[in-house]
Amino acid sequence: MAVIVRFCVVLLNKAVILQRFFSVVIIGTVILLSNAAHSQSESGADQLRQFVRNSKTAEGDFVQQQLRAPKANEPQDKGLKVVRQTQGRFVFQRPGRFIWDTDKPYEQKLIADGKQLILWDKDLNQATIRPAGQALAATPAAILFGETALDQHFDLVEAEERLGMKWVTLSPKKNPNTKGSNDLPYTKISVGMANGLPKALELIDGLGSVVLVTLDKIQLNVNLPANRFTFTPPAGAEVLRLN
């Protein structure tokens, strides 16, 4: 009889433990779903501001496409045509440090270490180094990963929802005393937000050329080693320094 009682007590204890475990799982799932729903209910501009404010570091995958309108002798009903596509991984640390690591169709690295911008081309065995500034401002990565206060340099305007994202247009402020104003080569900058994360970046220049960057597998506030953004060209590599 005592054995049966002990067995029943063990089963009861296990049942209580399992009940507590599933309660924690259910509560955690509800919180995650609630947070995701709350993020998605916010405007695209608010999501973007929170992302910039709360993400000190991040890494993930990207696909970058250069698009153009169809020419006169091409079908006009198929939309923009992909002229060039690259893909790879990115990592950033605010303010102003990032790596844009392209692995397809060829290997290149774009590295911003806070002082200079380095383009490393493995096939050419060549590193091109220039001061950060105008060169840095012209990169898609710097728009999302370089700034710590977007509102100082851009007016954020809500745009239409499309492709499951809330889009925000970033319009450079016209104040000539604001650092970085009017120095971007794009006439239109748009960011697509979903669940508190940037999922796409769309850039249009004065000639109508479109660059579309899609982001995936984003991990926020990851630990990065102190030398993560340090790059030393290999021995024998050609090094070009531009002013």
Buried (B, 14 or more C-beta within 10 A) or exposed (E): EEEEEEEEEEEEEEEEEEEEEEEEEEEEEEEEEEEEEEBBEBEBBBBBBBBBEEBBBBBBBBBBBBBBEEEEEEEEEEEBBEEEEBBBBBBBBBEBBBBBBBEEEEEBBBBBBEEBBBBBBBEEEBBBBBEBEEBBBBBBBBBBBBBEEBEEBBEBEEBEEEEEBBBBBBEBBEEEEEEBBEEBEBEBBBBBBBBBBBBBBBBBEEEEBBBBBBBEEBEBEEEBEEEBBEBEBEEEBEEEEEE
